[in-house]
Amino acid sequence: MKFEAFSLGNTEVSIAIIYCAKIVVHLHPAPSNKEPGPYQTSKYSYIKLSFKEHGQIEFSRRLSEEMTQKRWERMPVSPPINSSTTSQAGRTRAVGIVGIERKLEEKRKEMDKNISEAFEDLSKLMEKAKEMVELSRSIASKIKDKQGDITEDETIRFKSYLLSMGIANPVTRETHGSGTHYHMQLAKQLGEIMLAPLEEQGGMMALTEVYCLVNRARGMELLSPEDLVNACKMFEALKLPLRLRIFDSGVMVIQLQSHSEEEIIASAVDNVSEKGSLTSEEFAKLLGLSVLLSKERLLLAEKMGHLCRDDSVEGLRFYPNLF
Amino acid sequence: MHRRGVGAGAIAKKKLAEAKYKERGTVLAEDQLAQMSKQLETFKTHLEEFASKHKQEIRKSAQFRVQFQDMCATIGVDPLASGKGFWSEMLGVGDFYYELGVQIIEVCLALKHRNGGLITLEELHQRVLKGRGKFAQDVSQDDLIRAIKKLKAMGNGFGIIPVGGTYLVQSVPAELNMDHTVVLQLAEKKGFVTVSEIKSSLKWETERTCHVLDDLLKEGLAWLDGQAAGEPQYWLPALFSELYSQDVTPEEASEMVP
């Protein structure tokens, strides 16, 4: 479409937030020798450009410049993509824009083809995965109804199949927790690599911190959150010196078994008595621990009756329990 | 004439039939397990083939990831359940989301002292993108939400709260009930609320209003501006937009104070 700006109407309303700046570009009617383009005809004789977040002044300036210079009429002939449809010498002007349009269109089609092929293949894959899910459900119901004696080994095998497919485990026989050999291995690994960091952190670390630590160290083949939790659940069964612990608040931590409950509470009470009173933030600074875990220790000591609280908008403060 | 189905003979026959069925039952379950093992191998091959053709698609296209996840959910499969799962190993979906989980945790931890553990999805998105660097793969908000849903497995109160047209991401185990949530939603427009606004919009009594606001203050989710003209304003740092807030280092902060 050939256009020449007939008038540039600049409507700017800057007071009301709803309205945004607009530039209206009025178009000449299309000439009879118009070349093919994105649209052959249109019922509108103008284009409205809407500027939601500024830019209209700069744009209008550049548009006026281009309209004056008419650089597109001076552009060299670029080789047309589809040579079969071009023969006229007078194509110099439109090739630029139309050529770009064509290239974009082809790229889009190519991308669409890739994606739709991917989706097709994906659907087929899902069909097969669905069969696996149905089979696993059938096996699970048989196990539940005790139709057939599945040995413990076979149960573990079944669980690992479910793990591979990402199917939730419907069989809740807690022989080794919800874990598999994979989780047992993980638990043992954790038992080794977590000892030093735990010592440093006063014997306790939030599970989210452990997750970050372990995955950052791995770099690839990362653990899922569920992998970590399932591995931690096996500490006790495997007689490893770590324990998974869930506080009343829902916070999950890994704790060194050597750090006994009594020690933690006693040291918390000592610290509070020494300072008269402590908030979680102050306690955290004192111990060099996270605020979250410091709070849990104070809460624990409170639960056991050694501390009492003063809860105000200024914060939660703990005092030795003199009652 | 023989009467069928009665007498000692019939009982014995029945017992024999039952035993045979039981035996069959045993065979069936074990059979199925063996069948599953074989089918698993076949499936693995199909998945490998799919991965060789389309693994890139998953990494590049957020739209494809959404489609993929939705299809998995429909058939009852969780591709992110375990790093040891086929999906994770062969398509690399696992590493993508688990790493994102790490980045989300780190951002939330870094900002917790300021916003009490509550952050808008937008801000989280921006900061995660920034942390990933220019050359890393793009992540969408949908990706973030899925990663956060997985983080819930580790306790620690990761949650998603709808407010206005977007979401707030909670990363501390603060107990936020309906009252808290609705006040957060009210505050979303301006970043703060006042007692009278709450009372007039939600038709609450003063006591209920103050109780909820006190809770938010205690959790560090709200800051009190007692110097505001009119009545005190309760600001939510989580809702501070780029307009209001600036990242300032401790050195810069001490320079700013006269």
Interface residues (C-beta under 8 A of the other chain):
Chain A: N114 I115 E117 A118 F119 D121 L122 S123 L125 M126 K128 A129 K130 E131 M132 V133 L135 S136 S138 I139 K142 I143 Q147 G148 D149 I150 E154 R157 F158 Y161 L163 S164 M165 G166 I167 A168 Y182 A206 L207 T208 Y211 C212 N215 R216 M220 E221 L222 L223 S224 P225 E226 D227 L228 V229 I246 S249 G250 V251 M252 V291 L292 D311 S312 V313 G315 L316
Chain B: G25 T26 V27 L28 A29 E30 Q32 L33 Q35 M36 S37 Q39 L40 T42 F43 K44 H46 L47 F50 K53 H54 E57 S61 Q63 F64 Q67 F68 M71 C72 T74 I75 G76 V77 D78 P79 L80 A81 S82 G83 K84 G85 F86 W87 S88 E89 G94 D95 Y98 E99 G101 V102 I105 E106 K112 K150 L151 K152 A153 M154 G155 N156 G157 V172 P173 D214 L217 K218 L224
